């Protein structure tokens, strides 16, 4: 996703199965609601996974979607009790294992302006993790709503972290001449340079040009289309698996029933369409647990076949207090 199509104010409430603090929501902007920081924790084998909400943003699907008519998109939205502009989550994920604290993406930071994303620091604080404790950051790609939290006011936000990213993305977005060569909007390159170059200069970027293990128990696979170096990350632990699929999908209401529909900011539209078709087919066939940055928070669940398209089944919400210890001797 990208900035020009985001409205200046949030147009709808963040409706989620989030674990929230007790603080009540307060309406600060007409027509929009500000929620408490949102987190949701679960485990994959020995790894604790925490979905962290960076906030939500409204997007104009009439301007963004490709391969469908406005009328057809509106009909699919209405079927899901939504309408254009659509409210889209920006989800990031924290993995904790073997002394590491790993972020999958960093949200939008300040790149979308006040009120639109940028709430990752609040969510991290809620779970008691400081930016300095983050050891690794795995970027699905270098668009602003995934890399925008790396730098704020010119300062590196995760000074002890190594950033892992597809080399093709790094090469593409750090070269402004690619804007003219491809017609891709210049702000993508300006933002990419602002977010990644400080880490490159500090020797804190590891770019990979092939699929394989990037950290113990985490494998990256490259899926060019949305961007040249888009990556999925597969977390495996004790026979359990979770796949982080990046911007394979932006709008559940439209792209699950119509996976052929693309979005303006797919750099290579045919490749992005093919990536989604193959990913959805495989994930549905093998009943793989999925984490997605733009599905309603926490963005974790399963994809299933539904006629010629697919359906989304979010994970069950669980909120149980720790079991109390029994009487001594029991």
HELIX and SHEET records of a PDB file:
HELIX    1   1 UNK A    3  UNK A    5  5                                   3    
HELIX    2   2 UNK A   61  UNK A   64  1                                   4    
HELIX    3   3 UNK A   70  UNK A   79  1                                  10    
HELIX    4   4 UNK A  120  UNK A  126  1                                   7    
HELIX    5   5 UNK A  131  UNK A  133  5                                   3    
HELIX    6   6 UNK A  144  UNK A  147  1                                   4    
HELIX    7   7 UNK A  167  UNK A  173  1                                   7    
HELIX    8   8 UNK A  177  UNK A  182  1                                   6    
HELIX    9   9 UNK A  186  UNK A  201  1                                  16    
HELIX   10  10 UNK A  246  UNK A  248  5                                   3    
HELIX   11  11 UNK A  252  UNK A  255  1                                   4    
HELIX   12  12 UNK A  269  UNK A  285  1                                  17    
SHEET    1   A 8 UNK A  19  UNK A  20  0                                        
SHEET    2   A 8 UNK A  38  UNK A  44 -1                                        
SHEET    3   A 8 UNK A  47  UNK A  59 -1                                        
SHEET    4   A 8 UNK A  86  UNK A  97 -1                                        
SHEET    5   A 8 UNK A 100  UNK A 104 -1                                        
SHEET    6   A 8 UNK A 136  UNK A 138  1                                        
SHEET    7   A 8 UNK A 162  UNK A 166  1                                        
SHEET    8   A 8 UNK A 205  UNK A 208  1                                        
SHEET    1   B 2 UNK A  26  UNK A  29  0                                        
SHEET    2   B 2 UNK A  32  UNK A  34 -1                                        
SHEET    1   C 2 UNK A  65  UNK A  66  0                                        
SHEET    2   C 2 UNK A 262  UNK A 263 -1                                        
SHEET    1   D 2 UNK A 151  UNK A 152  0                                        
SHEET    2   D 2 UNK A 155  UNK A 156 -1                                        
SHEET    1   E 7 UNK A 212  UNK A 215  0                                        
SHEET    2   E 7 UNK A 218  UNK A 222 -1                                        
SHEET    3   E 7 UNK A 231  UNK A 237 -1                                        
SHEET    4   E 7 UNK A 240  UNK A 244 -1                                        
SHEET    5   E 7 UNK A 289  UNK A 291  1                                        
SHEET    6   E 7 UNK A 300  UNK A 306 -1                                        
SHEET    7   E 7 UNK A 309  UNK A 314 -1                                        
END                                                                             
